[in-house]
Amino acid sequence: MPTPNIVFVHLATSKKVHLKDYKLGTLRYPENIDSTTFSAMSPTDPANVFDIIFAGGGAAACITAGRLAAADPSLKILIVEAGPHTQEDLAHVQPARFLSHMVPGSKTMKFLISQPSAKLGDGVNPRFTIVPAGQCLGGGSSVNFVMYNRGVPSEYDDWETKFQNPGWGSKDFVPLMNKSETYQADPSSKTRGRSGPLGVSFGGCFNKLPQDFLQMVQKYDKDRGISLDSSDPDHVNTYGRWAKWINQKDGRRSDVAHAFIYPQTENRNLRVLTGHFVNRVIIENGRATGIEYTPSPQLHPDAPSEPVIALASKWVVVSGGSFGSPLILERSGIGAAAILQKYGIKQVVDLPGVGERYQDHQIIAPVYRATEDSGTFDKIFKGDAEEIQKWTPQWLKDGSGMLGSNGIDAGIKYRPTEAQVKTIGPAFQTRWKEFYADHPDRSVMTMGCVSFCFGALDTAPSGSYYTIGVVFAQPSSLGHIHITSATDPGAHPDFHAGFLDNEDDLEGLVWTYKISRELARRMENYRGEYAPTHPVFPEGSAAAVTEDPTPVPIDTPDIHYTAEDDEAIRTYVRKIVMTSWHALGTCAMMPREQGGVVDSKLNVYGVKGLKVADLSIAPQNVGGNTYSTTCGIGEKAALILAEELGISGV
């Protein structure tokens, strides 16, 4: 595969150097170019004027830019990304290496630390939470868990009707999600894409644990049934294998950088600048005319720190993600007056919704011990060289084996019965009536068999583990993110995650713990509960955590929990609930008077020539992993821009 056609300027000689003249190998970013002598092009260079500039190089930006560039190669496009390149790096293309990005000092992810919240913690000491986000070309698509699990039609219909966005309902939006994908897991599916560049399959292996899980639920929870595609909106509340963003032809991660950008390296008008932060959008006389950017100190520690300007003759598209986009807007003078004044920024547009309505999925992951022969991924994910080498030849040969998987192979989009709803709690019952009851395609949680020690991989003793992980699909709590500096894009933001701010979310997660525990202890490969990842129940409780390695019979009565037991679970949830890395909503697409930031054409209110195109525009979360939704947003943005620019064939 050819090297990307990135153009740099040598500061000493002003000679342009093409990155394709250098050999990247498996480097994560162009380390072989001396960052002390190379920088972005001078703003006085005519070549630094573009038709469209993308402020951010995540999943949506790569799709939109890639589609436009392919349809009109004469269109001058610049993508400025804070993170590194991802081309042909095993850490990105090999699915089983996804956890390698979530380490201190990562160059491919950033970690957002929230303000401490009294709703989290032990009830005395407030707790903060940490939310990782992709920061590399391709964004989350290049570093996520490769989970494929889409939202359902009624959720996108809300985008159109409830939030007044014509053209964003399921009738229009689902075909755009399909456009990006080729669904290989079930050739008979009529609801999935068939000709997109992103392959979706079951991955390279199907080990004993997920097989055990599916066999068990057919006996214990047989009314919910089994389906080939449990993520299909017609099969909500059924168990099944889980598809992944993995191409079955070669076992590689299906990310947007390799699908939409790197194949166009011969297009000299499509330029990608990595390792640079977008400081702000330049706005003159009410119109966005360009951006100001600076090198990342992490990726280019010796590069000059002076800001550089790139100009856009037609559009600036902010695509910094749910964490980056609102901060770019605020540093550009777009946002709430009180926040901008605090940091000495002149307000250009009064949009108090910027940075508000942060939404995320919340997860708990109680861990269980498994039999040694159950085929868990613990050794691989811990970086065991011998185990990785064992599976490498198979992956290189045909993409199969454990390196071509993520260890998350079976699950359900779970919707409670009316009888179950009555047991969850009064706050959740109100939420159920308002949000779920009239929409039978909506699930309350996504629950799956995860074949590794999720959340405790670094602390648990060596061995084999699994979890029945639970993702709460539609929390009602909202958070926010705002700047803390007018000029420093690397400054830690004012971030409130909002986890458990509303009682219905806490009630729902308490209930989901109980459901997942009943499934886990009935599996044949169960060998006891791993106590540090479970609640501390009162002494003598019948619900006490047990390390007895014996699975319980299928017909064993469910555990009875007292009020004191429920309180122990509430404390547990407050202590351990964490993100599912599905941040959205901070530049919401909704009416301006209701706190919206962009309209249905993705235009930022009050500014010409400026759009936002990424997950931050989502006005409401979806009950599934958000990669598919991001793809749909990217495809929609490409169509909108193409129509406005008079480009056909997008």
N, C-alpha and C positions, 0 to 999 in steps of 0.2 A: 504494500500500500504506500503511495507517495506521501512525502512529508508535507504538512500544510504550508500554503504559500503566504507566510507572514512576512511583512516588510518592516525592517528596522532601519534606523539611520545611525551611522557611525559618527559620533560627536566630533571626533578629531578631524575626519576627512570629509564629512557630509555625504559619504558614499552609501547608497542604499544597499543593504545586504538581505538576500532572500533566505529565509530559514530553511527552505528546501535544499540549499547548498550545504547544510549541515546534517549530520546523521544523528537522529534522536535515539535510536535503539529503544530501550524501555524506560528512558528517563521520564519523569513526571512533568518536567518543564525544561525549557532550553538552557540547562545549566552550562552547556558547552559554549554558550555565547557569553562573553565577559560582560556582566551587567554594569560594570563601571565605565564601559566605553560604548554601550549601546543604550538607546532610549527610544521612545516613540518619536514620530516625525514632528518636526517643528511646525507650529501653527501658521507660519508664514509660507510654508511649502504648499503650492497649489494642490498637490496630491493629498493634502490633509483636509480637503473639502469633500464631503460625501453627500449622497442623496439621502441616505438613512443611517442614523447611528443608533445602535442598540447599547444602552447603558446596562450591561450585564450579559453574561453568556450562558445562562442556565438553559433548562430544557425548552421552555417556551420560545426563548430568543433564537435558539438554534433551529427550531422547526420553522419559525416565521422567516428568519433570514435565509435559511436553506431553500425554502419553497420559492421565495421571491427571486433569489439569485439564479435558481434553476430555470425559472420561467423567463427571466430577463437578465442575461449575463452582463448586459451593459450597465445595469444598475449598480452604482457605487455604494457599497455597504461596509460599515465598520462595526465590529463587535468588540467591546472593551470588557474584559473579564478580570475580576480580582484574583482568581486562582490560576492554577497552571493548566497546561495542556494534558490531555488524557490519551492521546493516540498510541495504540498498540502497547500500552502499559498493562502488564498482567494484573496489577492491582485493580484495574478497571474492567478489563475484558473477561477475566476469569471470575465467574460468579461467586465461588466459595471464598473469595478474598475480601468480601464487602466489609468485614469488621476491621480490616487493617487500616481503614481511614479514620476510625474513631479512637484515636490515640492522642496523648498530649503532643503538641507541636505539629499536628497534622497540617500538611500543606494543601489538602484537598477538602477540608471541612472547616467551618467556623463553629464556635460553641457559644451560644447565647445564654447568659446567666441571668435569671430573673431576680427581681427584688424579693426578699423574704416575704412569705405570706403566712399570716396567722391561721389560714385555713389548712395549711400543711404543717407537718411536724408532729411533735408529741403533745400538743396542746399547751405547752409552756414556751418552748423555743420555736419561733417561726422558721420555716424551712424555705430555701430557694430551690428552684429546679433548673436543670441545664437542658437546652434544646439544641442538638446539632443541626447543621444545615450544609448542604453541598456548596463548595466554593471551588469550582474548577470548570473547565469547558464541558458543557453538558449538564452542569448542576446536579441536582438530585438523581437524575437518570444515570449518572456515571458512578454513583457511590451508594445508592440505596440498597435495600434488601432484595431487590428484583421481584417483589411481590406484585402479582397482577390481581386486582380486585376492584372493579369499577363501581361507581355510584349507580343509582337506579333512576329510572325515568322521572318519577315524581319529584325527586330532588332537583333535577334540572328544570322541571316545569315550574318549580317555585322561583327559580332565577328569573324566568320570563314573566310570570303573573304576579307573584307576591312582591318582587323587587322591580317590576316594570322595565324589563329588558327584552324588547321584541327581538326574535331571532335566536334566543338562547335557551329555548325550551328543548325537551328531549327530541322532538321531531327534527330539529335542526342540528342539535349538538351531538347526539349519539352517532350519526353518520360521520361527523368529524373525528370522533375518537376512533371509529372504525378505519378511517382513512389512513391513519398512521401505522396500523398493525396488520400483521398476517397471523391469524390465530391458528396455530398448529396443533393445539391440544385436542381439539374435537373438530374434525373436518366437516361434521354434519351440522355444526352450529349455524343458526340463521341470524344470530344477533351480533356476531363478531366480524371483524375486518378480514379481508381475504387477499389484499394486494399491497399492503403498506410495507415500508422498509424495516419495521420493527417486528421481529419474530417473538411469538408467545407460545411456550410449550410447557410440558410438565417437568422439564429439566432432565438431568442425566441419570437419576437413580430414584428408586422407590423402596426404601429400606423397611425393616421389620416394624419399627415403631408406628409409622403412619398406617401401615397395613393392619397392625394390631388395633389402632384407634378406630379405623373404619369398621372392622369386624365387631368390635365391642359396641359401638353406638347402634348398630343394626339390631342388637339384642336389648340394650338398655333404653334407648330412645327411638324405638322403631317407628313411632308415629310420624317422625320428621323425615324419615326416608333417606335414600342415597341418590345422587344424581352425578352425571359426568361433569357438569359445570355448576358447582354450587354458588358461583358468583353471578350466574345469569339471573336477571330480574324475575324470570318466570319460575325460578327454583329457589327463591329465598326460603330459608328455614329447612334446607336439606344439606346433608353432609356430603362431602366428596373430596376428590383430589384438588389441589390448588395449583393453578397455572402460574407461570413465572415469566418475567421479561428475559427469557433465554431462548436463543435461536436453536432449534433442535438440529439444524444441519451441521453446526460446528460447536455447539455448547457454549457460545459466547454471550456475554451480557448484551442485551439490546438497548443501547443508549443512543441518544439523539445526535451526539457529536459525530460518532462513527457512521450514522445513517444519513445525516443531512448536511454536515459541514465538511468532514474530511474527504468525501468522494469528489468534492468540487475544488480540489487544490489547484487545478489549472486555471481557475477563474481569478484573474488578477484584480478584479474589481470587488471580490469578496475578501475582506481583510479581517483578521482576528488578532487582537492585541491582548495577550494574557499577562497576569501579574501586575495589573494596574487598577487602582480604585477610581471610581467616578466620584469626584467631589460634589459636583453640582451640575445642574442644567443651566445653560446661559439663556436668559430670557430678555429680549429687547423689544420694547414697544408691544408687549403682550404676546410675543411669539417666541417659541423656543428656536434658537439658532445654532445651538451646539452644546458641547459639554466641556467641562474642565476635569482633567484626571491627573493622577500622580502615581508613581511606581509603588508597589507593595513593599514595605520594608522587609517582610519575611522572604519574599522571592527575589527581590533585587536590593539587598542591603546596602550596596555601595553606589547605587544609581543616584543621580541628582534628584533632589526632592522638589524642585521647582515645578509648579503646575504647568500642564500643557493643554492647549485648547484644540479641539477638533470641531469643525463646522458642519452643519447639516442644512442642505438647501431645501429639503422637503419635510422630513420628520425626525424627531428624536423619540425613540421608544424606550421607556424605562422598563427594564426587565431584571431588576436586582433581587427578585423574590420577595416573599412576604416580610422578610426582615430588612432587606436592602432598599427596596423601592420607596417605602414611606420616608426613610431617612434621607434618601437622595432628594425627594421632593421638599422636605423640610429645609435642608441645607440650601435649596434653590429659592426659598422664600414662599413656598406653598404649604399652607397648614394653618394651625390655630394661632391666633395672635399672641396669646399668653406664652406659648412655647417658643415661638420665634423671637419675641421680645426678650425673653430670658437669656438668649444667647446672642443678642445683638444683630439679628438677621432682619433685614427690611422685608416686610410682608409684600409679596407680589399678588397673591391670591388668598383670600380667606376661605380655607377649606378645613374646618375643624375635624372632619372625619379622617384626615390623614393619620395613619398610625393606630387608629381605633379598630374595634371589632376583631381583634386577633382571636382566631379559633384554631383548635388543634384536637386531635384524638388523644385520648388518655389510655394508658395501658397498665395492667398489673400482670405479674408473671411468677406465680408460685411454682417452685421447682421440685421435682421428684427424682429419685434415683431410678436408674434403669438397669436391666441386665447388661452384662458386658458384651453380649453378642447382638445387641439390638440395633447396631449401626448408627450410633450417634456421631455428631460432628465435633465433639469436644476437642479431640486432639488436633484436628485440622484447624479449628478456629483459635486454638492456643498457639498455633504456629509450629507444631511438631514437625520437624524437617523430615523425619523418616516416614511419617504418615502421609505428608504431602507428596514426597517422592514416590510413594507406593501408588498413588492415583494419577500422577502426572502423565505417564505414557498413554494411559487410556484416554485422558482428556485430549492430549495432543493428536491422538489417532482419529477420534470421531466425536469429541466433545461430550462423551458420556462419563459416568462415574461420579464420585462424590464432589470432585472439583467443579463439575458442571451443575451444581445444585446449591440451594441455600439452606437446606435442612428444615424447611417449613413446607410440608407436603400435603397436609390434609386439614380440613376444618369445616366451618359453617358460618354463614351469616345468620345469626340466631335472633329469632323474634319470639317473645314470650307469649304464652296463651293468656287468655283473659284471667284465668284462675291464677296464673303466676303473677300477673301484673298486680293483683290485689295483695300479694305478699311482699312487694318490693318496698313500698313506703308511700305516704300520702303526697309528698312533693312530686315523686316520680309519676304517681297516678294522674296528677294534674298535667304534667308534661306529656304523658301518654295520650290523653284526650286531645290535647292541642296539636300534637305533632305527628303521632304515630297511628292512632286508631283508624283514621280515614284513609290511610295510605298503606295497603297491605304489602307493598313491595319493600317497605323500609324495615331494616333490622335494627335491633338495639345494640348488639355487639357482634364483633367478628371474633371468633374463637377458633384457635388452631393448635394442632400438635406440633410443637417446636422441638426438634431433635438435638438440642444442646442446652447447656446451663445458662439460659438467657438471663442476663442481668447480674450473674454471679460467677461468670467464667473465670475471673481473675482471683476470686477469693475461695471458691469451693475446693475441697480436696480433689485430687485426680480421680477420675472415674467417669461413668456414663450417666448422663442426666437428660431430662426432658421437662418441658412445661406445657400445660394447656394454657397458653397465653390468651389474654382477653383484652381486646381493644374496644373501648366504649365508643360507639359509632357516632353519636350526635350529642356531645355535651352541650348544655345550654349556656355555660359560663363563657364570658368574653374577657379578653385581656387587651393590652395595648403595647405599643413600642414607639419610642420617641428619641430624638437626638439628645445628646448631652454635650455636644460641641458643634460650633458653627463651621469649623474647617477641617476637623480630623475625622476622616471616614472610618478610622480604626478604633475610635473611642467607644467604650462600652455603652450601649444605649440604656435608656430608662425602659426596662422591659418588665411588664407584669403579665405572667402567663394566664392568670385567672383560673388555674386548676382548682376545682371543688369550691369555687366561690358560691355556687348555687347548690342547695341541699339535694335537689333531684339527681345531680351527678354523683354525689357521695352515696346516696341510697342505691343507685344503679350499680355502682362498682362493688358495693357490699354484696349485693345479690349475685353479681357475675362471679365473684370469688367462690361462692357456694356451688354454683353450677359447674364450674370448671373442676373443682375438687372432686365432685362425684364422678366425673368422667375419668379423671386421672387414676383414681384408686381402683378402678375396675379393669384396667388394662393388664394383660398377661405379663408384660414386661416391667410392670411396676415393682419396685423394690424398696418402698418407703418414702416418706416425705423428707425433704431437706429443710430442717427446722428454721434456719436463719432467714428463709424467704417466705415464712408463713406468720400469721398472727400469734401473739402470745396469749393463749386463752387462760381464764382463771383456773387456779389449782382445782383438780377434781372434775373439770368440765368433761362432758361426754364428747365434746368437739375437739379435745386436745390433739395437737399434732403428734403423730406417731411415726416412729422409724421402723416399725414392724415391716419386714420386707414382703409380707404376704398380700397379694391382691385380694380384695373382697369379692365374693360371688356377685354375679350380675344382679340377682334379686335381693341383695342386701338393702334394707331400708335406708333412705337418705339420712344423713346426719341431722339431728335435731339441735337447733341453736337457741339458747336462752337469750334474754335481753342483754345479759352481761357478755355473752359470747358475741352478740352483734356489736356491742361497743368495742370489744377487742378487735373485731374486723375493721370497724371504722377507724380506730387508731392506726391499725396496720396500713390501711389504704392511704391515710394522710401521710404516713412515713415513706411509702414506697411508690406511690403513683408517679408515673413518668410519661414523657412524651412518646408519641408514635411517629414523630418527624413529619407531620402533615400540617404544617403551618399555612394559614391562608387568611384572607379577609381584610388586610390592613390598608388596602386602597380600594374599597368596596365599590362595585358597579351597581349603583342604585341612585335614586333621585338625590340631587344635591341638598334639597331641603330636609332630607332624612339622614344626612350624614354621608352621602355618597361622595366619591372622589372622581370616578370616571363615569361616562355615559355608556350606552350600549354599543357605541362604536369605539370604545376604549379611549375616548378623548378626555384629557384632564379638564375639568371644569375651569373656565376662566383663562385658559391659555391656548393659543393656536399652535399647531405643529407639534403637539406633545401628546403622546399616548402612554399608557401602561399596559403591558401584556405579560402577565405571569399569574401565579396562583393568588397573588394579593388582591386581584380584582373579584374573586369569588365572594358573593354576598352571603353565602351560607355553605356550611360544610356538606360533605357527601359521606354516605356510609360505606366507605371503601378506601383503599389506598389511592393516593391522589395523583399518581403518575399519569394515568389515563386522562384524568381531568385536565392536567397540565398540557398534554398532547392536544386535546380538543381546543384549549385556549390558544395554543400556538397556531393550530390550523385555522381557527376562526380569525385570528389577528392577520394572518397571511391573506385571507380572502378579503378582509376589510381594507387592508392597505392596497392590495392589488386593484380593487374596484376604484379606490380613490386615485390611484396612479395610472389607471387605464391599462393595466397589465392583464393579459389573458393567460390561460393555461396553468393557473396555480392550483 
